[in-house]
Each structure stands twice: as structure tokens, then as C-alpha cells.
């Protein structure tokens, strides 16, 4: 970098021009001034990642709750249908199989609702 500098010493003296050459020192990786301009961007980026993580976690939780609700609803419908089928089946071997099927569906419903 070279900029001319004019220095006036007194009212009767002549104007003299000096050129000052400053050599830039190479930045060192340990110099904090090298990293200082990046700190605001780094803080904003980290905050943005944290916010994105929180939103993703909330979305995943809502999705899991919805899936559990749908799974429980389907199991309840299957158990209800099996119970109705067992109730209206006439006595005999078919009714015993229908009752065992209904019991199995009710147990499945209980394990699905407890596993979440």
C-alpha cells in the first residue's frame, strides 16, 4: 500500500511529499483478528441450526403421536369387529375361535397403546 503524504513544517518552508510504504504482515492462524469478522456469522449459523433442530424435534414428536393414534385406532377397530363377530356367532367351535381371536385383538390393542 503506497499513499503520498504531504507534510508542511512551517509557513515559510516548502511543501515536501513523502511516500510511505507499509508491508502487510501475513496473517497467522493464531491471530484472533483473522477470525473476528466471521464470529457474527458463526453465531447466527449456530442459532439457526439450534432453531431448526427444535422445529424438527417438534415435528417428529407430532408425527410419532399421529402414527400411534392411527395405530391404536386401527387396532381398536379390529378388536371391536372381532368382539362383535364373537358375540353374534352361535355357540360351538366357531364361537370359541372367534372369542380367542377377539381376546388376541384386545391384547394387541393393549400392547400397542402401552408401547408408545
N, CA, C and O atoms as CSV, one atom per row, in Angstrom:
chain,resi,resn,atom,element,x,y,z
A,1,UNK,N,N,0.864,-1.148,0.000
A,1,UNK,CA,C,0.000,0.000,0.000
A,1,UNK,C,C,0.916,1.216,0.000
A,1,UNK,O,O,1.799,1.326,0.850
A,2,UNK,N,N,0.714,2.133,-0.947
A,2,UNK,CA,C,1.545,3.339,-1.033
A,2,UNK,C,C,0.638,4.523,-1.263
A,2,UNK,O,O,-0.029,4.612,-2.294
A,3,UNK,N,N,0.610,5.444,-0.298
A,3,UNK,CA,C,-0.170,6.672,-0.420
A,3,UNK,C,C,0.768,7.851,-0.201
A,3,UNK,O,O,1.546,7.857,0.753
A,4,UNK,N,N,0.696,8.868,-1.094
A,4,UNK,CA,C,1.545,10.039,-0.877
A,4,UNK,C,C,1.033,10.841,0.316
A,4,UNK,O,O,-0.173,10.999,0.502
A,5,UNK,N,N,1.955,11.339,1.109
A,5,UNK,CA,C,1.625,12.124,2.284
A,5,UNK,C,C,2.310,13.475,2.137
A,5,UNK,O,O,3.503,13.523,1.838
A,6,UNK,N,N,1.588,14.576,2.339
A,6,UNK,CA,C,2.142,15.933,2.264
A,6,UNK,C,C,2.323,16.444,3.679
A,6,UNK,O,O,1.395,16.405,4.486
A,7,UNK,N,N,3.534,16.929,3.981
A,7,UNK,CA,C,3.830,17.439,5.312
A,7,UNK,C,C,4.283,18.888,5.166
A,7,UNK,O,O,5.245,19.156,4.446
A,8,UNK,N,N,3.622,19.817,5.824
A,8,UNK,CA,C,4.011,21.226,5.878
A,8,UNK,C,C,4.589,21.493,7.254
A,8,UNK,O,O,3.911,21.310,8.265
A,9,UNK,N,N,5.852,21.928,7.297
A,9,UNK,CA,C,6.514,22.130,8.575
A,9,UNK,C,C,6.288,23.546,9.092
A,9,UNK,O,O,6.098,23.721,10.296
A,10,UNK,N,N,6.301,24.510,8.278
A,10,UNK,CA,C,6.128,25.883,8.745
A,10,UNK,C,C,5.571,26.752,7.619
A,10,UNK,O,O,5.447,26.293,6.484
A,11,UNK,N,N,5.232,28.025,7.933
A,11,UNK,CA,C,4.658,28.875,6.896
A,11,UNK,C,C,5.651,29.242,5.797
A,11,UNK,O,O,5.231,29.500,4.668
A,12,UNK,N,N,6.935,29.273,6.081
A,12,UNK,CA,C,7.904,29.700,5.076
A,12,UNK,C,C,8.588,28.517,4.401
A,12,UNK,O,O,9.346,28.707,3.450
A,13,UNK,N,N,8.340,27.332,4.862
A,13,UNK,CA,C,9.035,26.183,4.279
A,13,UNK,C,C,8.318,25.687,3.037
A,13,UNK,O,O,7.147,25.985,2.803
A,14,UNK,N,N,9.034,24.945,2.276
A,14,UNK,CA,C,8.464,24.404,1.054
A,14,UNK,C,C,7.717,23.107,1.363
A,14,UNK,O,O,8.020,22.404,2.328
A,15,UNK,N,N,6.738,22.816,0.518
A,15,UNK,CA,C,5.965,21.590,0.668
A,15,UNK,C,C,6.796,20.420,0.171
A,15,UNK,O,O,7.385,20.472,-0.909
A,16,UNK,N,N,6.833,19.390,0.953
A,16,UNK,CA,C,7.577,18.192,0.566
A,16,UNK,C,C,6.616,16.999,0.579
A,16,UNK,O,O,5.757,16.906,1.456
A,17,UNK,N,N,6.754,16.109,-0.366
A,17,UNK,CA,C,5.926,14.909,-0.444
A,17,UNK,C,C,6.738,13.701,-0.024
A,17,UNK,O,O,7.872,13.510,-0.463
A,18,UNK,N,N,6.154,12.909,0.815
A,18,UNK,CA,C,6.783,11.664,1.258
A,18,UNK,C,C,5.847,10.521,0.883
A,18,UNK,O,O,4.628,10.652,0.992
A,19,UNK,N,N,6.399,9.431,0.454
A,19,UNK,CA,C,5.615,8.233,0.188
A,19,UNK,C,C,6.011,7.189,1.222
A,19,UNK,O,O,7.186,6.855,1.377
A,20,UNK,N,N,5.008,6.685,1.923
A,20,UNK,CA,C,5.257,5.702,2.980
A,20,UNK,C,C,4.777,4.346,2.483
A,20,UNK,O,O,3.622,4.200,2.082
A,21,UNK,N,N,5.634,3.388,2.509
A,21,UNK,CA,C,5.286,2.019,2.110
A,21,UNK,C,C,5.168,1.155,3.358
A,21,UNK,O,O,6.111,1.031,4.140
A,22,UNK,N,N,4.008,0.569,3.525
A,22,UNK,CA,C,3.797,-0.336,4.664
A,22,UNK,C,C,3.616,-1.751,4.118
A,22,UNK,O,O,2.726,-2.005,3.308
A,23,UNK,N,N,4.448,-2.642,4.560
A,23,UNK,CA,C,4.311,-4.037,4.166
A,23,UNK,C,C,3.324,-4.710,5.109
A,23,UNK,O,O,3.453,-4.638,6.331
A,24,UNK,N,N,2.338,-5.364,4.513
A,24,UNK,CA,C,1.373,-6.080,5.355
A,24,UNK,C,C,2.023,-7.353,5.850
A,24,UNK,O,O,2.693,-8.073,5.109
A,25,UNK,N,N,1.806,-7.602,7.110
A,25,UNK,CA,C,2.343,-8.838,7.641
A,25,UNK,C,C,1.364,-9.963,7.306
A,25,UNK,O,O,0.151,-9.753,7.321
A,26,UNK,N,N,1.864,-11.115,7.014
A,26,UNK,CA,C,0.952,-12.228,6.689
A,26,UNK,C,C,0.161,-12.629,7.931
A,26,UNK,O,O,0.710,-12.690,9.031
A,27,UNK,N,N,-1.128,-12.901,7.752
A,27,UNK,CA,C,-1.926,-13.282,8.930
A,27,UNK,C,C,-1.511,-14.652,9.450
A,27,UNK,O,O,-1.236,-15.573,8.681
A,28,UNK,N,N,-1.474,-14.757,10.737
A,28,UNK,CA,C,-1.150,-16.024,11.389
A,28,UNK,C,C,-2.449,-16.718,11.775
A,28,UNK,O,O,-3.447,-16.059,12.066
A,29,UNK,N,N,-2.438,-18.017,11.779
A,29,UNK,CA,C,-3.657,-18.747,12.124
A,29,UNK,C,C,-4.001,-18.590,13.599
A,29,UNK,O,O,-5.120,-18.902,14.006
A,30,UNK,N,N,-3.062,-18.115,14.403
A,30,UNK,CA,C,-3.352,-17.883,15.814
A,30,UNK,C,C,-3.817,-16.459,16.079
A,30,UNK,O,O,-4.154,-16.128,17.216
A,31,UNK,N,N,-3.845,-15.615,15.065
A,31,UNK,CA,C,-4.252,-14.220,15.223
A,31,UNK,C,C,-5.779,-14.150,15.275
A,31,UNK,O,O,-6.450,-14.528,14.315
A,32,UNK,N,N,-6.321,-13.673,16.377
A,32,UNK,CA,C,-7.778,-13.604,16.533
A,32,UNK,C,C,-8.413,-12.598,15.593
A,32,UNK,O,O,-9.596,-12.721,15.277
A,33,UNK,N,N,-7.665,-11.614,15.141
A,33,UNK,CA,C,-8.213,-10.625,14.226
A,33,UNK,C,C,-8.588,-11.242,12.885
A,33,UNK,O,O,-9.424,-10.695,12.167
A,34,UNK,N,N,-7.990,-12.359,12.543
A,34,UNK,CA,C,-8.335,-13.057,11.305
A,34,UNK,C,C,-9.740,-13.637,11.400
A,34,UNK,O,O,-10.486,-13.636,10.420
A,35,UNK,N,N,-10.097,-14.129,12.574
A,35,UNK,CA,C,-11.384,-14.804,12.763
A,35,UNK,C,C,-12.497,-13.870,13.239
A,35,UNK,O,O,-13.668,-14.249,13.201
A,36,UNK,N,N,-12.167,-12.688,13.675
A,36,UNK,CA,C,-13.164,-11.777,14.236
A,36,UNK,C,C,-14.306,-11.459,13.269
A,36,UNK,O,O,-15.451,-11.413,13.718
A,37,UNK,N,N,-14.071,-11.239,11.976
A,37,UNK,CA,C,-15.203,-10.943,11.090
A,37,UNK,C,C,-16.176,-12.107,10.916
A,37,UNK,O,O,-17.328,-11.898,10.536
A,38,UNK,N,N,-15.727,-13.312,11.187
A,38,UNK,CA,C,-16.607,-14.469,10.996
A,38,UNK,C,C,-17.454,-14.794,12.220
A,38,UNK,O,O,-18.391,-15.585,12.118
A,39,UNK,N,N,-17.153,-14.209,13.364
A,39,UNK,CA,C,-17.874,-14.559,14.595
A,39,UNK,C,C,-19.373,-14.249,14.543
A,39,UNK,O,O,-20.156,-15.098,14.969
A,40,UNK,N,N,-19.822,-13.092,14.051
A,40,UNK,CA,C,-21.271,-12.869,13.991
A,40,UNK,C,C,-21.984,-13.885,13.095
A,40,UNK,O,O,-23.061,-14.371,13.439
A,41,UNK,N,N,-21.390,-14.198,11.963
A,41,UNK,CA,C,-21.994,-15.197,11.076
A,41,UNK,C,C,-22.038,-16.565,11.702
A,41,UNK,O,O,-23.001,-17.311,11.522
A,42,UNK,N,N,-20.990,-16.899,12.442
A,42,UNK,CA,C,-20.946,-18.193,13.119
A,42,UNK,C,C,-22.017,-18.285,14.197
A,42,UNK,O,O,-22.665,-19.321,14.347
A,43,UNK,N,N,-22.202,-17.209,14.942
A,43,UNK,CA,C,-23.237,-17.197,15.985
A,43,UNK,C,C,-24.623,-17.336,15.359
A,43,UNK,O,O,-25.452,-18.095,15.859
A,44,UNK,N,N,-24.879,-16.617,14.279
A,44,UNK,CA,C,-26.178,-16.697,13.606
A,44,UNK,C,C,-26.398,-18.095,13.036
A,44,UNK,O,O,-27.500,-18.636,13.128
A,45,UNK,N,N,-25.357,-18.680,12.449
A,45,UNK,CA,C,-25.490,-20.028,11.884
A,45,UNK,C,C,-25.782,-21.060,12.969
A,45,UNK,O,O,-26.636,-21.927,12.783
A,46,UNK,N,N,-25.086,-20.977,14.094
A,46,UNK,CA,C,-25.333,-21.925,15.182
A,46,UNK,C,C,-26.725,-21.756,15.769
A,46,UNK,O,O,-27.393,-22.740,16.083
A,47,UNK,N,N,-27.159,-20.519,15.916
A,47,UNK,CA,C,-28.520,-20.283,16.413
A,47,UNK,C,C,-29.557,-20.830,15.426
A,47,UNK,O,O,-30.556,-21.423,15.833
A,48,UNK,N,N,-29.315,-20.628,14.144
A,48,UNK,CA,C,-30.222,-21.163,13.131
A,48,UNK,C,C,-30.286,-22.670,13.157
A,48,UNK,O,O,-31.365,-23.243,13.007
A,49,UNK,N,N,-29.152,-23.328,13.343
A,49,UNK,CA,C,-29.146,-24.791,13.440
A,49,UNK,C,C,-29.904,-25.264,14.676
A,49,UNK,O,O,-30.618,-26.264,14.620
A,50,UNK,N,N,-29.753,-24.555,15.783
A,50,UNK,CA,C,-30.470,-24.938,17.008
A,50,UNK,C,C,-31.979,-24.798,16.810
A,50,UNK,O,O,-32.747,-25.674,17.207
A,51,UNK,N,N,-32.401,-23.687,16.192
A,51,UNK,CA,C,-33.834,-23.476,15.948
A,51,UNK,C,C,-34.370,-24.550,15.008
A,51,UNK,O,O,-35.449,-25.096,15.237
A,52,UNK,N,N,-33.624,-24.852,13.958
A,52,UNK,CA,C,-34.053,-25.898,13.019
A,52,UNK,C,C,-34.160,-27.249,13.716
A,52,UNK,O,O,-35.082,-28.016,13.439
A,53,UNK,N,N,-33.229,-27.545,14.614
A,53,UNK,CA,C,-33.282,-28.801,15.359
A,53,UNK,C,C,-34.529,-28.865,16.239
A,53,UNK,O,O,-35.195,-29.898,16.307
A,54,UNK,N,N,-34.840,-27.751,16.914
A,54,UNK,CA,C,-36.027,-27.741,17.781
A,54,UNK,C,C,-37.302,-27.946,16.967
A,54,UNK,O,O,-38.186,-28.703,17.368
A,55,UNK,N,N,-37.393,-27.263,15.808
A,55,UNK,CA,C,-38.577,-27.434,14.963
A,55,UNK,C,C,-38.677,-28.864,14.433
A,55,UNK,O,O,-39.771,-29.425,14.375
A,56,UNK,N,N,-37.559,-29.453,14.051
A,56,UNK,CA,C,-37.571,-30.831,13.558
A,56,UNK,C,C,-37.974,-31.801,14.669
A,56,UNK,O,O,-38.715,-32.753,14.426
A,57,UNK,N,N,-37.488,-31.560,15.879
A,57,UNK,CA,C,-37.853,-32.433,17.005
A,57,UNK,C,C,-39.345,-32.333,17.307
A,57,UNK,O,O,-39.992,-33.343,17.582
A,58,UNK,N,N,-39.899,-31.107,17.257
A,58,UNK,CA,C,-41.341,-30.957,17.494
A,58,UNK,C,C,-42.144,-31.652,16.389
A,58,UNK,O,O,-43.148,-32.308,16.666
A,59,UNK,N,N,-41.695,-31.506,15.132
A,59,UNK,CA,C,-42.387,-32.149,14.023
A,59,UNK,C,C,-42.342,-33.666,14.152
A,59,UNK,O,O,-43.346,-34.338,13.916
A,60,UNK,N,N,-41.173,-34.216,14.528
A,60,UNK,CA,C,-41.042,-35.661,14.692
A,60,UNK,C,C,-41.929,-36.175,15.822
A,60,UNK,O,O,-42.523,-37.247,15.716
A,61,UNK,N,N,-42.012,-35.405,16.897
A,61,UNK,CA,C,-42.873,-35.828,18.023
A,61,UNK,C,C,-44.337,-35.837,17.608
A,61,UNK,O,O,-45.068,-36.776,17.925
A,62,UNK,N,N,-44.770,-34.790,16.896
A,62,UNK,CA,C,-46.151,-34.771,16.417
A,62,UNK,C,C,-46.428,-35.935,15.470
A,62,UNK,O,O,-47.510,-36.520,15.503
A,63,UNK,N,N,-45.452,-36.272,14.623
A,63,UNK,CA,C,-45.611,-37.378,13.697
A,63,UNK,C,C,-45.729,-38.700,14.447
A,63,UNK,O,O,-46.564,-39.534,14.099
A,64,UNK,N,N,-44.903,-38.901,15.470
A,64,UNK,CA,C,-44.974,-40.131,16.261
A,64,UNK,C,C,-46.321,-40.248,16.973
A,64,UNK,O,O,-46.904,-41.331,17.032
A,65,UNK,N,N,-46.809,-39.142,17.510
A,65,UNK,CA,C,-48.109,-39.161,18.194
A,65,UNK,C,C,-49.212,-39.497,17.205
A,65,UNK,O,O,-50.108,-40.280,17.519
A,66,UNK,N,N,-49.156,-38.912,16.013
A,66,UNK,CA,C,-50.170,-39.194,14.989
A,66,UNK,C,C,-50.116,-40.659,14.578
A,66,UNK,O,O,-51.160,-41.297,14.438
A,67,UNK,N,N,-48.909,-41.206,14.379
A,67,UNK,CA,C,-48.788,-42.614,13.997
A,67,UNK,C,C,-49.310,-43.530,15.100
A,67,UNK,O,O,-49.980,-44.522,14.814
A,68,UNK,N,N,-49.011,-43.208,16.351
A,68,UNK,CA,C,-49.509,-44.015,17.467
A,68,UNK,C,C,-51.027,-43.941,17.550
A,68,UNK,O,O,-51.692,-44.943,17.810
A,69,UNK,N,N,-51.569,-42.749,17.329
A,69,UNK,CA,C,-53.021,-42.597,17.352
A,69,UNK,C,C,-53.682,-43.420,16.251
A,69,UNK,O,O,-54.692,-44.084,16.482
A,70,UNK,N,N,-53.104,-43.370,15.052
A,70,UNK,CA,C,-53.674,-44.136,13.934
A,70,UNK,C,C,-53.550,-45.642,14.185
A,70,UNK,O,O,-54.471,-46.405,13.893
A,71,UNK,N,N,-52.403,-46.059,14.729
A,71,UNK,CA,C,-52.201,-47.474,15.018
A,71,UNK,C,C,-53.192,-47.959,16.079
A,71,UNK,O,O,-53.762,-49.044,15.957
A,72,UNK,N,N,-53.390,-47.157,17.105
A,72,UNK,CA,C,-54.335,-47.517,18.166
A,72,UNK,C,C,-55.761,-47.538,17.636
A,72,UNK,O,O,-56.553,-48.410,17.993
A,73,UNK,N,N,-56.079,-46.577,16.787
A,73,UNK,CA,C,-57.423,-46.535,16.200
A,73,UNK,C,C,-57.685,-47.766,15.339
A,73,UNK,O,O,-58.767,-48.350,15.405
A,74,UNK,N,N,-56.695,-48.167,14.526
A,74,UNK,CA,C,-56.864,-49.361,13.696
A,74,UNK,C,C,-57.007,-50.617,14.549
A,74,UNK,O,O,-57.845,-51.475,14.270
A,75,UNK,N,N,-56.172,-50.720,15.603
A,75,UNK,CA,C,-56.262,-51.887,16.487
A,75,UNK,C,C,-57.608,-51.927,17.207
A,75,UNK,O,O,-58.171,-53.002,17.412
A,76,UNK,N,N,-58.122,-50.768,17.590
A,76,UNK,CA,C,-59.422,-50.704,18.256
A,76,UNK,C,C,-60.543,-51.142,17.313
A,76,UNK,O,O,-61.457,-51.864,17.714
A,77,UNK,N,N,-60.465,-50.700,16.061
A,77,UNK,CA,C,-61.491,-51.104,15.091
A,77,UNK,C,C,-61.451,-52.620,14.856
A,77,UNK,O,O,-62.497,-53.265,14.778
A,78,UNK,N,N,-60.237,-53.187,14.744
A,78,UNK,CA,C,-60.118,-54.641,14.559
A,78,UNK,C,C,-60.647,-55.391,15.783
A,78,UNK,O,O,-61.337,-56.401,15.647
A,79,UNK,N,N,-60.321,-54.894,16.975
A,79,UNK,CA,C,-60.794,-55.550,18.200
A,79,UNK,C,C,-62.304,-55.453,18.314
A,79,UNK,O,O,-62.955,-56.412,18.728
A,80,UNK,N,N,-62.871,-54.310,17.953
A,80,UNK,CA,C,-64.326,-54.149,18.004
A,80,UNK,C,C,-65.013,-55.112,17.040
A,80,UNK,O,O,-66.004,-55.751,17.392
A,81,UNK,N,N,-64.483,-55.211,15.827
A,81,UNK,CA,C,-65.075,-56.131,14.849
A,81,UNK,C,C,-64.968,-57.579,15.317
A,81,UNK,O,O,-65.903,-58.360,15.145
A,82,UNK,N,N,-63.820,-57.941,15.912
A,82,UNK,CA,C,-63.647,-59.310,16.409
A,82,UNK,C,C,-64.593,-59.593,17.573
A,82,UNK,O,O,-65.131,-60.696,17.670
A,83,UNK,N,N,-64.805,-58.618,18.457
A,83,UNK,CA,C,-65.722,-58.804,19.593
A,83,UNK,C,C,-67.168,-58.949,19.117
A,83,UNK,O,O,-67.912,-59.788,19.625
A,84,UNK,N,N,-67.559,-58.137,18.148
A,84,UNK,CA,C,-68.917,-58.242,17.608
A,84,UNK,C,C,-69.102,-59.595,16.926
A,84,UNK,O,O,-70.140,-60.240,17.082
A,85,UNK,N,N,-68.088,-60.022,16.166
A,85,UNK,CA,C,-68.177,-61.326,15.498
A,85,UNK,C,C,-68.280,-62.449,16.526
A,85,UNK,O,O,-69.044,-63.395,16.334
A,86,UNK,N,N,-67.516,-62.352,17.619
A,86,UNK,CA,C,-67.576,-63.386,18.657
A,86,UNK,C,C,-68.931,-63.366,19.362
A,86,UNK,O,O,-69.448,-64.421,19.730
A,87,UNK,N,N,-69.508,-62.191,19.552
A,87,UNK,CA,C,-70.784,-62.071,20.261
A,87,UNK,C,C,-71.932,-62.662,19.458
A,87,UNK,O,O,-72.812,-63.315,20.019
A,88,UNK,N,N,-71.929,-62.438,18.153
A,88,UNK,CA,C,-73.068,-62.884,17.336
A,88,UNK,C,C,-72.891,-64.291,16.778
A,88,UNK,O,O,-73.817,-64.820,16.163
A,89,UNK,N,N,-71.737,-64.908,16.972
A,89,UNK,CA,C,-71.513,-66.268,16.485
A,89,UNK,C,C,-72.246,-67.242,17.415
A,89,UNK,O,O,-72.166,-67.123,18.638
A,90,UNK,N,N,-72.955,-68.197,16.827
A,90,UNK,CA,C,-73.637,-69.183,17.680
A,90,UNK,C,C,-72.630,-70.052,18.433
A,90,UNK,O,O,-71.479,-70.210,18.026
A,91,UNK,N,N,-73.109,-70.608,19.546
A,91,UNK,CA,C,-72.211,-71.409,20.387
A,91,UNK,C,C,-71.702,-72.607,19.617
A,91,UNK,O,O,-72.397,-73.197,18.789
A,92,UNK,N,N,-70.440,-72.947,19.928
A,92,UNK,CA,C,-69.802,-74.086,19.266
A,92,UNK,C,C,-68.324,-73.780,19.075
A,92,UNK,O,O,-67.766,-72.874,19.695
A,93,UNK,N,N,-67.713,-74.559,18.205
A,93,UNK,CA,C,-66.279,-74.419,17.964
A,93,UNK,C,C,-65.964,-73.080,17.291
A,93,UNK,O,O,-64.925,-72.473,17.548
A,94,UNK,N,N,-66.873,-72.634,16.433
A,94,UNK,CA,C,-66.639,-71.351,15.757
A,94,UNK,C,C,-66.639,-70.182,16.748
A,94,UNK,O,O,-65.852,-69.244,16.621
A,95,UNK,N,N,-67.526,-70.257,17.724
A,95,UNK,CA,C,-67.592,-69.167,18.708
A,95,UNK,C,C,-66.325,-69.132,19.561
A,95,UNK,O,O,-65.810,-68.057,19.870
A,96,UNK,N,N,-65.822,-70.315,19.942
A,96,UNK,CA,C,-64.608,-70.357,20.746
A,96,UNK,C,C,-63.436,-69.750,19.966
A,96,UNK,O,O,-62.627,-69.017,20.535
A,97,UNK,N,N,-63.345,-70.050,18.683
A,97,UNK,CA,C,-62.273,-69.476,17.862
A,97,UNK,C,C,-62.447,-67.961,17.734
A,97,UNK,O,O,-61.469,-67.214,17.754
A,98,UNK,N,N,-63.715,-67.509,17.600
A,98,UNK,CA,C,-63.982,-66.073,17.493
A,98,UNK,C,C,-63.644,-65.361,18.802
A,98,UNK,O,O,-63.121,-64.247,18.773
A,99,UNK,N,N,-63.928,-65.975,19.938
A,99,UNK,CA,C,-63.601,-65.374,21.230
A,99,UNK,C,C,-62.082,-65.297,21.409
A,99,UNK,O,O,-61.561,-64.290,21.888
A,100,UNK,N,N,-61.383,-66.352,21.027
A,100,UNK,CA,C,-59.923,-66.326,21.114
A,100,UNK,C,C,-59.333,-65.249,20.189
A,100,UNK,O,O,-58.362,-64.581,20.545
A,101,UNK,N,N,-59.925,-65.091,19.011
A,101,UNK,CA,C,-59.478,-64.037,18.093
A,101,UNK,C,C,-59.748,-62.657,18.700
A,101,UNK,O,O,-58.897,-61.770,18.624
A,102,UNK,N,N,-60.907,-62.475,19.292
A,102,UNK,CA,C,-61.237,-61.192,19.926
A,102,UNK,C,C,-60.284,-60.910,21.085
A,102,UNK,O,O,-59.814,-59.785,21.251
A,103,UNK,N,N,-60.000,-61.953,21.897
A,103,UNK,CA,C,-59.067,-61.782,23.006
A,103,UNK,C,C,-57.690,-61.394,22.480
A,103,UNK,O,O,-57.031,-60.529,23.056
A,104,UNK,N,N,-57.255,-62.014,21.411
A,104,UNK,CA,C,-55.962,-61.691,20.802
A,104,UNK,C,C,-55.933,-60.249,20.310
A,104,UNK,O,O,-54.938,-59.549,20.500
A,105,UNK,N,N,-57.000,-59.805,19.688
A,105,UNK,CA,C,-57.070,-58.421,19.194
A,105,UNK,C,C,-57.059,-57.422,20.353
A,105,UNK,O,O,-56.427,-56.370,20.260
A,106,UNK,N,N,-57.754,-57.747,21.439
A,106,UNK,CA,C,-57.755,-56.866,22.603
A,106,UNK,C,C,-56.366,-56.794,23.246
A,106,UNK,O,O,-55.940,-55.729,23.693
A,107,UNK,N,N,-55.665,-57.926,23.289
A,107,UNK,CA,C,-54.307,-57.913,23.824
A,107,UNK,C,C,-53.371,-57.104,22.926
A,107,UNK,O,O,-52.498,-56.383,23.410
A,108,UNK,N,N,-53.563,-57.232,21.621
A,108,UNK,CA,C,-52.762,-56.434,20.690
A,108,UNK,C,C,-53.031,-54.951,20.895
A,108,UNK,O,O,-52.106,-54.140,20.861
A,109,UNK,N,N,-54.284,-54.598,21.105
A,109,UNK,CA,C,-54.630,-53.209,21.370
A,109,UNK,C,C,-53.946,-52.716,22.635
A,109,UNK,O,O,-53.437,-51.595,22.666
A,110,UNK,N,N,-53.926,-53.533,23.672
A,110,UNK,CA,C,-53.284,-53.154,24.930
A,110,UNK,C,C,-51.782,-52.979,24.781
A,110,UNK,O,O,-51.206,-52.059,25.362
A,111,UNK,N,N,-51.141,-53.846,24.011
A,111,UNK,CA,C,-49.691,-53.712,23.837
A,111,UNK,C,C,-49.353,-52.533,22.949
A,111,UNK,O,O,-48.313,-51.903,23.145
A,112,UNK,N,N,-50.196,-52.213,21.978
A,112,UNK,CA,C,-49.916,-51.053,21.108
A,112,UNK,C,C,-50.058,-49.756,21.877
A,112,UNK,O,O,-49.257,-48.838,21.698
A,113,UNK,N,N,-51.062,-49.667,22.727
A,113,UNK,CA,C,-51.255,-48.425,23.450
A,113,UNK,C,C,-50.218,-48.239,24.558
A,113,UNK,O,O,-49.931,-47.109,24.951
A,114,UNK,N,N,-49.656,-49.340,25.063
A,114,UNK,CA,C,-48.654,-49.232,26.115
A,114,UNK,C,C,-47.241,-49.068,25.559
A,114,UNK,O,O,-46.352,-48.589,26.263
A,115,UNK,N,N,-47.026,-49.462,24.300
A,115,UNK,CA,C,-45.660,-49.406,23.758
A,115,UNK,C,C,-45.248,-48.009,23.363
A,115,UNK,O,O,-44.055,-47.788,23.152
A,116,UNK,N,N,-46.149,-47.046,23.246
A,116,UNK,CA,C,-45.799,-45.690,22.828
A,116,UNK,C,C,-45.223,-44.946,23.946
A,116,UNK,O,O,-44.864,-43.779,23.791
